[in-house]
Amino acid sequence: MKEMVYGYIRVSTKEQNEARQIHAMLDFGIAAENMVVEKQSGKDFQRPCYRELVRRLRPGDVLVVKSIDRLGRNYTEILEEWAYLTKTLNVAIVVLDMPLLDTRRERDLTGQLIADIVLQLLSYVAETERQNIRQRQAEGIRAARKRGASLGRKQITMPPDFAALAGAWCQGEISARAAAERLGISHQTFLRRVKEFCAC
């Protein structure tokens, strides 16, 4: 069976753009159908698309990532996953941004040692950056609270006839969808606010 080359592309949020990683995979020669795109945090490896990709991998296959932090951001888990892929599954890994991390080629002892050191260093940097991001977020939230800023979703002001329609919904006289339509708000917004309004 022919060896397969897969590209794994990850961004942490839906707002982030994966185009740069996709272009890098195409430049490397990976077919679009062999690219897996996932929008999820790299804090661990319990990601559905990644886990499904690993199940497809066979000995001799190649897994390509743009950078080590696209694979993950947990220092210990990156090292464990790397060992599992390369030693247990016998899969080659290519990190495009770091040519030293390319296990397709046979290496002498010195080359392998350098690759191991680089992997450990990059894994450490990836996790440190994740911790720094979390710390900056926590500090930002604390500073916003000190300033008295309102955090979270801004409450939508309900139309004047909300109370009457909420009461009618509680009595089973109107559906949530019909009430939302009459109020000019979304069905989800009506349900969220009506549950605060009355305990039925």
C-alpha positions, 0 to 999 in steps of 0.5 A, spaced: 500 500 500 502 506 498 504 511 503 500 517 504 501 524 506 497 528 511 496 535 513 494 537 520 491 544 520 489 547 527 487 554 529 484 555 536 478 559 535 473 559 529 475 567 528 482 565 526 484 564 519 487 557 517 489 559 510 496 560 511 497 553 514 493 551 508 497 554 503 503 551 506 500 544 505 499 545 498 506 548 497 508 542 500 504 537 495 499 535 500 492 533 496 486 537 499 482 531 501 488 529 505 488 535 509 484 535 516 482 542 519 480 543 526 478 549 530 480 547 537 485 549 543 491 545 543 491 544 550 491 537 549 490 531 544 483 530 545 481 533 539 476 529 535 479 531 528 486 529 530 484 523 533 480 520 527 486 522 523 491 518 527 486 512 527 487 513 519 495 513 519 499 507 517 506 505 518 510 509 513 505 515 512 507 522 513 504 527 518 505 534 516 504 540 521 506 547 519 509 548 526 510 544 533 504 549 536 499 546 531 500 539 533 499 541 540 501 546 546 502 541 552 510 540 553 509 533 556 503 531 551 507 533 545 513 529 547 509 523 548 505 524 542 511 525 538 514 518 541 507 514 540 507 517 532 514 515 530 516 509 534 509 506 536 505 507 529 512 508 525 509 514 522 514 520 519 513 527 522 514 533 518 514 540 521 514 545 515 517 551 520 523 547 523 526 543 517 530 539 523 524 536 525 523 531 519 523 524 521 523 522 514 530 521 513 535 517 517 539 520 521 546 519 525 546 519 532 548 526 532 542 528 528 537 525 532 540 528 538 539 535 535 532 533 533 530 531 540 533 537 543 529 542 538 523 538 539 523 539 547 525 546 546 519 548 541 514 544 545 517 548 551 516 554 548 509 552 545 506 551 552 510 557 555 506 561 550 499 558 552 500 559 559 502 566 558 496 567 554 492 565 559 495 569 564 494 575 560 487 574 559 486 573 567 490 579 568 485 583 563 479 580 566 481 583 573 483 590 570 476 590 567 473 588 573 477 594 577 475 599 572 468 597 573 467 594 566 461 589 564 464 583 562 460 578 558 454 578 553 451 585 553 443 584 555 438 586 549 433 590 551 426 587 551 420 590 547 415 593 551 410 587 550 415 582 552 412 581 559 405 580 556 408 575 551 412 571 556 406 570 560 402 567 554 408 563 553 408 560 560 401 559 560 402 555 554 398 560 549 403 561 544 409 558 542 416 561 543 417 561 536 411 565 534 412 570 540 420 571 538 417 573 531 412 578 534 417 581 538 422 581 532 428 577 536 431 571 535 428 564 538 434 563 542 434 570 545 426 569 547 427 562 550 433 565 554 430 571 557 423 568 558 426 563 563 429 569 567 422 572 567 418 566 569 419 559 572 413 555 569 
